[in-house]
Structure formats: structure tokens, C-alpha cells
Amino acid sequence: MRQRRLAMTLSSLPKHPCGLVKLEPYVTSGEMAAAWLGQIAAFGDLDSDSVVADLGAGNGVLGIGAALLGATSVVLIECDEAACAAAFEAVEQVDVGEVVEVMGSRVDENLDVAGCRLGIFDSPL
């Protein structure tokens, strides 16, 4: 997928609700996500063999972008329930549910990804 098309697709996703200020939610625009992912792919660090974990995923813009660029498996890990709902909606909107899994969990020492269908991660975004 070309970077401009990726930016347009990612910009159309449901917005991050930014509900819990204590979690310091930083919103990544579709344009910024497409630029970062394009550079990651250009360096050969994102391809059809990639298994990706998007930690603190918010609405999932980076992980979904990785899936659209061909990653084999992506898990979006987010503890904010409203952000998880936005991520679920985004996954459905761009029809990447076969590749992308949303996991409602905190990213801390208790994070257990054993239940994920993904296994070992190549690239935490």
C-alpha cells in the first residue's frame, strides 16, 4: 500500500477517546503513523513475516497500519476500555480482524500474552 493511501486509511479510523488523562494518551495522526511505518518498512523491519505488538495501542493506528503493510500478526494491547472499543471498531472498519487482535490489559510486569494467538513478537511499536 502506498504511503498516501495508508495515511488516508489510518486517518479515517475512529479517533482515540483520550479518556484517562492519568494514562497520558498521546494521539498519533494517520499521516504520522503512515510516515513512521513507511520508514520502518523501508529499513526492512516490517514485512510479511513480521509479528507485531502495539503496546499502549490507543485506537490501534500503528498496529493496524502494520497489518495493512503486510504484517502476519498484530496484537493491540491497551488498558483504557474506551480506547479498546475504538480499536475494535477500527479493526472491523478496515477488515483486518484475521491479522489483528485487541487485548485489554495494562502493559506492566503482570502482562500475560500467553493467551494471544500471536506467540513471539518481532517488533513492539
Secondary structure as UniProt FT lines:
FT   HELIX           3..11
FT   HELIX           21..23
FT   HELIX           30..42
FT   TURN            43..44
FT   TURN            48..49
FT   STRAND          51..55
FT   TURN            58..59
FT   HELIX           61..68
FT   TURN            69..70
FT   STRAND          73..78
FT   HELIX           81..93
FT   TURN            94..95
FT   TURN            97..99
FT   STRAND          100..104
FT   TURN            109..110
FT   TURN            114..115
FT   STRAND          123..124
//
